[in-house]
Amino acid sequence: MTSFNEIKIIGIDASRPPRVRKETYIDLFYQLSEDAPVEWCEDFAGFGRELNPLAKVDQTNRSLINTYVNDMSLIPAHFEQLKQAVADCNAQFLEKLRQREVTLAKDNADLSEQGGQQFQLNEIIASLDFDTAAPEALKQGQTSN
C-alpha cells in the first residue's frame, strides 16, 4: 500500500500566534505534523466547510490549517471539531488509497492472467537484459544510416 502517515495537528504556527486585535475575530494557524498531500488537502476542504467557522489548508504551505473564531472562549470546542475533521479526512484518504491498491492489484491480476497478447508482451519485457551493452553489429548498423 502507498505510504501515508496520518496527519495530526501538532500546535500553533509559531510565526503567526493568535493575537487579540480590534477585529471581531481571532485568526488561528494550526501546524500539521507534515505537509499534507494535495489530494488530502482537497478532501479536507469538504470537511473544513462543514465547520463553523470554516477551516482550510493553506494553499502555499500545506502544513498549516487556517481558521478563526469570533470569541476566544470558542477555541477549545472549535479545536476539538477541527481534530475530528482531520481524523475523518485521514480515514477517508486512507480508504481512497486502499481502494486504489485493490483496483491496481485487480487490474494487474487481470493482465497477467491473460494468455493472449498482454501476457506475451509482459514476457518479452521481463526478458530484456538491461545490464549488457548493445551488440557490435547493432552499433555499426546505427552509425551507417
N, C-alpha and C positions, 0 to 999 in steps of 0.2 A: 504494500500500500504506500502511496505517496506520503512522504514525511510531513507532518504538521504538528507543531507544538501549540497546544491550546493557548489562546490569547488571554491574558489576565490584566486587570488594572493594577498597577503596582505603586501608584502615587499620583501626586500633582506635578505638573511640569514646573521644574524649579525656575525656569526663565520667565514664567508667567503665573506667579502665585495669585490666588484670589485677593482682590482688594475691595474695600468699601469705597465707593465713589458717589458722585452726585446722581448717576443714573439710577433707575429703579430696578436694576438687575445686577447680579454678580456673575461675571464670566468664570467658568471653570474649565481648565485644560487638564484632563487626566492622562497620565503617562501609561502606555501599554507596555507589556513585557517584551515586545519586539515589533518590528514593522509588520503590519498585517498584510497578507496577500491582497492584491487588488480585488479579487472576487469576494473575499471575506468582507472587505470594505463595502462593496456593492450590496452584499447581503445585509450588512449591519445597517445600511441606510434605511431599509424597511423596518427593522426593529427600532431604530432611533426615532423614526417618525411616529411610532406608537407611544413614545414617552411624552410626558408633559411636565416641563418643557422638553422640546426635542433635543436629540444629541446626534452628532455626526462625526465621522472620522475626518481628520484634517486632510485635505486633498494634497497638500505639499509635504506633509510629514505623517505617514501612515502609522506612526506610533503614538498618535495623540487623538483623544476624543474631545471634541469641543461641545460644551453645553453651557447652560446658565440656570440660575434660579432667581426668583423675584424677591426672595426673603431668605436670609442666611439660615433661619431655623428649618428650612426645607431641604437643606443639603443632605443630611443623613438619609432621609427617605428617598430622595432622588438618586442618591448614590446606590442604595440597595436595588432600586429599579434598574439602574444602569448596569450593575453587576449581573443581574438576571438577564438583561438583554445581551450582554457579552457571552454569557454561558449558553443562552439559546442560540446565538449566532454560531458559536463553536460547534454545538451539536448539529445544527443544520449543515454547516460547512463540512464536518466530518462525514455526515451521511451522503452528501454530494460526492465527496472523494471516494467513499466506499462504493457507491453506485457506479461511478466511472470505472473503478477497478473491476467490478463484476462484469460490466459491459465489455471492457477491453479483454478480459480473460475469455469471455464467451466468444467474442469476435476472433481472437487468436485460436481458440479451440476449433471453431468452425473452419478456419482457413487451413489449419494443419491436418484436419480430418479429411479434407477433400483429396481424392485420389487423382484429380484432374490437373489442369494447368497450374493452379496455385501451388499445389504440392510439388510439382516438378520445378517451378520457379524457386521455391524455398530450398529445394535440394541443390540446385545449381548455385545459388547464393551461398549456401552453407559450405559448398565445396571449394569456393575461391580461396586461394592462398595469397594472403596479403603480405607475407613475410619474405617473399623472394622477388628478385629483380625480373624485369621482362626479358624473355629470350632474345638473344642477339639478332636473330632473323627478324623479329618484330621491330627492334630498334632500327635496323638498317632499312626496313621497308617504310618506316615512318619518315626517315630523312630523305628518301629518294622521291617522295611525292612532291 
